[in-house]
Amino acid sequence: MLAMAVSIRAGRSNVLAEVMVQRAGCDASLLLASISTIALAVFWFYVPETKTVLRSAAVQP
């Protein structure tokens, strides 16, 4: 059931991206990709759950 939901979502994402390129042009798609890349970088560097913890700092007696 989960695999079916993931595959439907992936297919729908590709269709929506194609529709956006056809209607708004490549510039809008590039802008959206840039925004999502910046959001990924913000989450990667500033959200504590995504930071790598050193083993020596994590294990304390």
N, C-alpha and C positions, 0 to 999 in steps of 0.2 A: 504494500500500500504506500509506504514512504517512497520507494523507488519510483512508483508511478507518479506521485505528486512532484517529485524532483524533476522527472523527465518532462512533465507537462509544463512546469515553470521554465525550464531551460528552453523549450521550444517556443513558448510564448515570448520570452525575452528576445530571442532572435527575430521573431516576426515584428515585435514592437520597435526594435532597433532599425530594421529595414524600412518600416513605415516612416519613422522619424527622419531617416536620411532622404527618403523620397519627397517628403513634404517640406521639411525645414532646411535641407541641405547638409552638406558635410561639415560646415562650420558649427552648426548646433550640436552635431554628434561629437565633434572634437571638444567642444566646450563641456558637454556632459561627461565625457571621459576624463577630462582634466579635473573637474570637480570631484569625481569619484576617486581619482588618484590622490588628490589632496586629502580627502576624507580618510582614505586608507592610511596615509602617512600620519595623520593626526591621531588616529586610534592606535597605530603601531607604536608611536613614541610616547604618547601621553596618557594612555589608559593603563592603569597598573596591572590589569589581568593579562595583558599581552606582553608584558616585559619578561625577559628571561631572568630567572633568579639563579645566582651562583650557588653551587652546592655548599661551599665553605661558609657562606653567610646564612644559608637555610638551616644547616645542621648545627645546632648549638646545644651543649650539654646542660 
